[in-house]
Amino acid sequence: MMNKTFYKHYVFLAEINELIKANLLKLKNINIIINIDQYDEKNLKNQFLIIKFAKKNKIPFLIKNNFQKCIKYGATGIFIESSNKITIKPILLRKDFKIIGSAHNQLEYNNKKNQSCEIIMLSPLFYNEKYSTNKILNIYRFNLISLYWTAKLCALGGISNKTIRKIKLTKAKIISFSKFIYDPKIKKPAYKLM
C-alpha cells in the first residue's frame, strides 16, 4: 500500500473560488504557487485572496518570479520559470525558504541548479493545450532526460484523473498541476488517486 503522504503537490493558482478551495483541502502535502504575472487591480485582488486562504489554512505558498513580493507577504519560497535568469543568493534567505523552478531540457535544468533550485519541475509530461504534441515528453523521454538529475524531481504538465497514476512510472516524488484543481471529481482523500 502506498504511503499516504508520499507525494507532495504544488498547485499553480491565478484565482481562487469555492471549488478550488474544497479541492485544495482534500489534498495532502499541498503547496500553492501564486501564478500571477500582471499586477492590475483584478490580479492583485486574486493574489490577496489566495494568500489569505493559504495563511488561514496554514498552506505553504510560493510566488512566481517575484522575490520582493515573497519577502513582503512572508511566502514559503519562490518559483522561478524556466526562462527566468534571476540570481538569488541563498545566504541572504531564511533557512526554510524554498527556491524551486521549471525546466524542459538538460540545459534549463543546469540553469535551475545554478539558481539553487532544490526542486525542479520537468514538463510537459503529458499532453496539454499549452504545448504542441511534439513537445510532450511522455514517460519514456521524461525518465531519459531526468536520469542523472540530482535535484528533487517534480512532474508537471497534463496531470488529470486519467494520467495521475502514470506518475508512479517516473522517479518524481512531487506532482504539480493547475487545471486539475478545477476537477469536481477529485474525491477525498485525494491520495487514493495514486
N, C-alpha and C positions, 0 to 999 in steps of 0.2 A: 504494500500500500504506500502511496506517495506521501511524503511528509507534507502536511497541510500548509506549512509556511516556507516551502522550498523555493517558490518563485516570487521574486519581487516584481511589482508592477509600477510603471511610470506612465501617467496619463497626460497627454497634451490637451490643454483646455484653452479656448479663446472666449468661452462663455460658460455660464452655469445655469441650469434650470432644475426643476424638481426631479425629472427622470435621471439626470446626471448625478444629482445628489444621492438619490436612492441607490443607484448602481455603484457609486464610489464607496458607500458604506457597506456594500456586500463583499468588497474585496479585502483580502489580507495583504499586509506589506505594501500598502499603496503610497505613492508619491505623486504629487501634481507638478507638472511643468506648465507654467503660465506662458502660453504660446501667442503672445500679442506683439506685433511689430509696430503698429501705428498707435500713437497715444492721443487720439482725439477724445472728445467727451464721452462717446459711447464706449470706446475701448478702455478708457480709464475707469469708467463705472464697472465694466465687466471685470477688470483686474481687481478692483476693490472688493467686489462680491466674492470672487474666487479666494482671495487672501482671507477675507472674513470667515468664509466657510472652512477653509483649511485650518485656521487658528482655532476656531470654535471646536472642531472635531479632532484637534491635535494630529493633523495630517501634514507631514513634511511637504514643503513646496519649494520649487526652484523657479527662477525667472530666466527666460531665454535672452541670451546675448547682452544683458544689461547689468553690469556689475554694480553700478551705483544704486540701481533700484533694489538689487539683492541686499545691499547693506541697509538702505533706507527702511525696508519692510521686514528685515530680520529673516530673510529667506534661508532655507537649509543649504542652498547652493545655487550654482549657475549651470544652465545648459548652453553649450556652445555648438552652433550649427556647423556642418562640415565646411562651409565656405568662409566662416569667420576665423580670422587670423589673430585675434586679440591675444595678448600675453598677460597671464595673471600669475603673480609671484606668490606661491603658497605660503611663504614666510610671513606675508602680511595678513594672512587669514587666520580665523579661529580654527582650532584643531579639527572640529567636526564639520567644517564647511566642505561641501561636495562640489567637485568640478567634473561634469560629465559632458560628452559630446557625441556627435554622429559622424559616421564615415560610410563611404560607398565602395572603397577600394583600399589597397595597401598604402598608397601614398597619403591618403587622407587619414588613415589610421596612424601613420607615423607623425603627422601633424598634430593629431589629438594627443598622442603620447607626449609630444614636446610641450603641449599646453597643460600638462599634468592632469589629464582626464583619467579618473580612476575607473569609470565605466564608459564603454564605447558602444554605441548603438550601430549595428550594421544593418543597412537597408538598401533596397526594399526586398524583404524576404519573400513575400507573396504578392500576387497581383493586387494593385490598387490603381485608382484613376489618376494618380499624380504622375505615374511613370509609364513609358511605353513598354510593351511586352518584352522587348529585347533587353531592357534594363533590369528586369525582375531576376533576382538571384536564384530562387528556389533552394531546396535543401542542399543539393549537391554543391553548387557554387558557393553558397553561404558557408558550408563546412570547409571547403577548399581554401577560400580566402582567409578564413579565421583560424586555420590550422595551427599556426605558430604565434597567435596573438596571446599576450600575457595579461593584458588588461581584462577586467571583468566584462563579459560579453552580453549584450542585450539584443534581442530580436525585435526588429521594427519593420512595419510595413505590411498592410493587408491582413492584420490579425482580425479574425472573426470567429464565430461559433464553429464554422466549418474547418478553419485552419489551425486553431489554437493547440489542438492535441499534437500536431505535427512538430511543434517546437521541441518536443521530447527527443526528436531525431537529431537535434543540434546540441552543442555544448553550452548554449545560452542558459543562464540561470535567472535571467531578468527578461521581462516582457514589456514592451512599450506600445501604446496604441492611442488613437484619437477617436475614430468613428465608432469603434467597438463599444465605447462607453454610452453611446446613444441606443444600443440594442435593448429593447424591452424584454428580450428573452433571457437576459442574464439572471440566473437564479441564485438564491442564497443557500448554502455557502458557495461562492463563485469558484473556489479552488477545485471543486468537483468537475469543472470544465476540462481540467487537465487529466 
